[in-house]
Amino acid sequence: MPTHSETRKLPYSAAQMYDLVADVAAYPDFLPWTAAARIRSRSPIPGGEVMEADLVISFKVFREKFGSRVTLWPEAQRIDTEYLDGPFRHMKSTWAFRDLDEGGCEVDFFVDFEFRNRILQGVIGVVFHEAMLRVVKAFESRAAQLYGQPNG
């Protein structure tokens, strides 16, 4: 079961980064291996919103659709994702965003998943760390595209 945890300091506000990650429908525009995204439903909950979404992941010869429940916590600047259906045995991820006193924000990202298909799990396992770095970098690049390059 690969897991990846990362903390990054970025020159954008926590609200900007939260909005970027919460915009699941835009993932195919910039996220590696994401071929399509569809929002199934959106429901308000106390303090946030629950979104159910499908993503189509395309990697080499594999193309898989999976559903997830994305819980958006705008006040807490946190996004929790849990697996609903598709090729995983399990999957969950968490994003947390905090503004820094000196400007910019700190982004904490955690993901834990395992594919049902042992071949796919083996393929991903070999490149997992590099893949997660590319995903995080894609969010950073998207922030620069949307909000401008940081000064300095």
CORFEN-V761319 format. One record per residue. N is the residue number from 0. RES is the residue in one letter. SS is DSSP state (A for helix, B for strand, O for the rest). NEAR is the number of other C-alpha atoms within 8 Angstrom. Layout:
n->[N;N]
res->[RES;RES]
ss->[SS;SS]
near->[NEAR;NEAR]
This chain:
n->[0;1;2;3;4;5;6;7;8;9;10;11;12;13;14;15;16;17;18;19;20;21;22;23;24;25;26;27;28;29;30;31;32;33;34;35;36;37;38;39;40;41;42;43;44;45;46;47;48;49;50;51;52;53;54;55;56;57;58;59;60;61;62;63;64;65;66;67;68;69;70;71;72;73;74;75;76;77;78;79;80;81;82;83;84;85;86;87;88;89;90;91;92;93;94;95;96;97;98;99;100;101;102;103;104;105;106;107;108;109;110;111;112;113;114;115;116;117;118;119;120;121;122;123;124;125;126;127;128;129;130;131;132;133;134;135;136;137;138;139;140;141;142;143;144;145;146;147;148;149;150;151]
res->[M;P;T;H;S;E;T;R;K;L;P;Y;S;A;A;Q;M;Y;D;L;V;A;D;V;A;A;Y;P;D;F;L;P;W;T;A;A;A;R;I;R;S;R;S;P;I;P;G;G;E;V;M;E;A;D;L;V;I;S;F;K;V;F;R;E;K;F;G;S;R;V;T;L;W;P;E;A;Q;R;I;D;T;E;Y;L;D;G;P;F;R;H;M;K;S;T;W;A;F;R;D;L;D;E;G;G;C;E;V;D;F;F;V;D;F;E;F;R;N;R;I;L;Q;G;V;I;G;V;V;F;H;E;A;M;L;R;V;V;K;A;F;E;S;R;A;A;Q;L;Y;G;Q;P;N;G]
ss->[O;B;B;B;B;B;B;B;B;B;O;O;O;A;A;A;A;A;A;A;A;A;O;A;A;A;A;A;A;O;O;O;O;B;B;B;B;B;B;B;B;B;B;B;B;O;O;B;B;B;B;B;B;B;B;B;B;B;B;O;O;B;B;B;B;B;B;B;B;B;B;B;B;O;O;O;O;B;B;B;B;B;B;B;B;O;O;B;B;B;B;B;B;B;B;B;B;B;B;O;O;O;O;O;B;B;B;B;B;B;B;B;B;B;B;O;O;A;A;A;A;A;A;A;A;A;A;A;A;A;A;A;A;A;A;A;A;A;A;A;A;A;A;A;A;A;A;O;O;O;O;O]
near->[5;8;8;10;8;7;8;7;8;9;8;12;10;14;8;9;11;14;8;10;8;8;8;9;8;8;11;11;5;9;10;8;7;12;9;9;14;8;11;8;7;9;7;7;7;5;7;11;12;12;13;12;14;12;12;12;13;11;7;4;5;8;8;9;10;14;12;12;12;12;11;12;11;9;7;5;12;13;13;11;11;10;12;8;8;8;10;13;8;9;11;11;11;12;11;11;14;9;10;8;5;4;9;13;14;13;13;12;12;11;11;12;12;11;11;8;8;7;6;9;11;8;8;8;8;6;8;9;7;7;8;9;8;9;10;8;8;11;12;9;8;10;13;10;8;6;7;7;6;7;3;2]
